[in-house]
Amino acid sequence: MKKIAIQGIQGSNHHIVANNYYGANISLDECLSFDVLVDSLINSRSEQAIMALENTIAGSIIPNYALIDKYNLHISGEYYLPIHHHLMALPNQQIEDITEVCSHPMALLQCKEFFKQHKHIKLVEDVDTSAVAKRIADQQLKGIAAIAPKMAADIFGLSIIEDEIQTIKNNATRFVIIQTSHPENGKNEINKASLRFELDHKRGSLAAVLNVMSDCKLNLTKIQSLPKIETPWKYAFFVDVTFEAYEDFEKAKAIIQIMAEEFKILGEYKNGRL
Amino acid sequence: MKKIAIQGIQGSNHHIVANNYYGANISLDECLSFDVLVDSLINSRSEQAIMALENTIAGSIIPNYALIDKYNLHISGEYYLPIHHHLMALPNQQIEDITEVCSHPMALLQCKEFFKQHKHIKLVEDVDTSAVAKRIADQQLKGIAAIAPKMAADIFGLSIIEDEIQTIKNNATRFVIIQTSHPENGKNEINKASLRFELDHKRGSLAAVLNVMSDCKLNLTKIQSLPKIETPWKYAFFVDVTFEAYEDFEKAKAIIQIMAEEFKILGEYKNGRL
């Protein structure tokens, strides 16, 4: 049984990803923050961890990029999950009975329009979507609702008051599978990679790197400059690329290694987009 | 007296930026969220607003990019503020007396290492750094501390228990000045611009745009792909460039307008970096 660290507790979106990615035969290490998640990997409480990295609405979860970089973690896979937010509470309550909703800031943000129509409800930030559902069930809290996936309502015996309350209906989150050791993905299944590099401030240096990628038939699916910690306003670039032939990627790798500073491959893995 | 909207209340970093940027002759519209800040501009409760956009540690504040884009706001200037976090409470209390610290999630994140050494302190998220300082003073709350700028301690009569508790000492935040109308910056003082555009998925299309920028002598200081809301995994690019001659920028603008889709200039302004 594989030990997998997730952010949040059972019933959370991270738990859903774990089930979909690995199947049922796993044991969960529930981590209440991404720091604890990384600590779980480093201290071998888990073999792999699932980490949200990017969302169609909120964009990149930037501190998680920093964690992967700082602790030299490897991305061995990715998974895209459509996000469904449901308002849930103890059974037999109506929306009028709810005075307070606790959830993760990201979930609250993604349901902003719904709550504009229900101004009597106070919004309170919490660390985890499902932990609130559990607390409502454990302490039999009336008048309080959680925003969480359907799985949480099933596990903790809550009723869904309103389903699909997210503002943008096609909301999806990209999760990555991370680990401390180098993943052993076969070259045949690898068609995506995440790279990190730095460039000097010379004009056109990024264009030059992107030209190499284009010449080597790599498709850029994501680019982001991030400030370098301890060196204000010097930037590192995080880039995701997809490709058809691993040899093309190897060629680009060899060239970029010479052109860029601090070049690092965060992961080579199978594209999770269908 | 110019009406300026800030995120947070007096004593906050936004307030410090307002004072440094405009001098003292302004009246503040204190907004408890960035949504309210934008609403203040749109409904003419303020003429200009100050909005944090990027931090050396946490990276871009992505939802703020989305707000500028969605409401077609214009960036008319920018200001870089070094961030100093101080732990403050009612006078005559020691660190041992403090059981709870409330602050903005970003401030808590940036002081993580400090609190690892003081594990008896419970960390609670709040919407604003200075609002907590005010609440401590108003309600004479003992045992609770705020993380806020020195200005907040001065205004609300709190004592600083520990100064400079941020993990990374050279932590700076980039603020932009935004408004609903087109700014009237003179061409002579403009040497920086923020652009937004979309590209089709053709390989090499971003490299082509960056080549134009490089050929026109623009320096890229920031790049970010952001998912397009309502169109999952189609990306818009947000790019900041600096230049010496406005004519160079005009030339690049004319070309990129043809190459890219949905090209938009978010602002042309004076570089705030010294």
Chai-1 contact restraints between the chains, C-beta under 6 A:
chainA,res_idxA,chainB,res_idxB,connection_type,confidence,min_distance_angstrom,max_distance_angstrom,comment,restraint_id
A,T56,B,P227,contact,1.0,0.0,6.0,A-B,restraint_1
A,T56,B,P232,contact,1.0,0.0,6.0,A-B,restraint_2
A,G59,B,I62,contact,1.0,0.0,6.0,A-B,restraint_3
A,G59,B,L226,contact,1.0,0.0,6.0,A-B,restraint_4
A,I62,B,G59,contact,1.0,0.0,6.0,A-B,restraint_5
A,E125,B,E125,contact,1.0,0.0,6.0,A-B,restraint_6
A,I168,B,I229,contact,1.0,0.0,6.0,A-B,restraint_7
A,N170,B,P232,contact,1.0,0.0,6.0,A-B,restraint_8
A,A172,B,P232,contact,1.0,0.0,6.0,A-B,restraint_9
A,R203,B,S214,contact,1.0,0.0,6.0,A-B,restraint_10
A,R203,B,N219,contact,1.0,0.0,6.0,A-B,restraint_11
A,G204,B,S214,contact,1.0,0.0,6.0,A-B,restraint_12
A,L206,B,L210,contact,1.0,0.0,6.0,A-B,restraint_13
A,L206,B,L220,contact,1.0,0.0,6.0,A-B,restraint_14
A,A207,B,A207,contact,1.0,0.0,6.0,A-B,restraint_15
A,A207,B,L210,contact,1.0,0.0,6.0,A-B,restraint_16
A,A207,B,N211,contact,1.0,0.0,6.0,A-B,restraint_17
A,A207,B,S214,contact,1.0,0.0,6.0,A-B,restraint_18
A,L210,B,L206,contact,1.0,0.0,6.0,A-B,restraint_19
A,L210,B,A207,contact,1.0,0.0,6.0,A-B,restraint_20
A,N211,B,A207,contact,1.0,0.0,6.0,A-B,restraint_21
A,S214,B,R203,contact,1.0,0.0,6.0,A-B,restraint_22
A,S214,B,G204,contact,1.0,0.0,6.0,A-B,restraint_23
A,S214,B,A207,contact,1.0,0.0,6.0,A-B,restraint_24
A,N219,B,R203,contact,1.0,0.0,6.0,A-B,restraint_25
A,L220,B,L206,contact,1.0,0.0,6.0,A-B,restraint_26
A,K222,B,S225,contact,1.0,0.0,6.0,A-B,restraint_27
A,I223,B,I223,contact,1.0,0.0,6.0,A-B,restraint_28
A,I223,B,S225,contact,1.0,0.0,6.0,A-B,restraint_29
A,Q224,B,Q224,contact,1.0,0.0,6.0,A-B,restraint_30
A,S225,B,K222,contact,1.0,0.0,6.0,A-B,restraint_31
A,S225,B,I223,contact,1.0,0.0,6.0,A-B,restraint_32
A,L226,B,G59,contact,1.0,0.0,6.0,A-B,restraint_33
A,P227,B,T56,contact,1.0,0.0,6.0,A-B,restraint_34
A,I229,B,I168,contact,1.0,0.0,6.0,A-B,restraint_35
A,P232,B,T56,contact,1.0,0.0,6.0,A-B,restraint_36
A,P232,B,N170,contact,1.0,0.0,6.0,A-B,restraint_37
A,P232,B,A172,contact,1.0,0.0,6.0,A-B,restraint_38
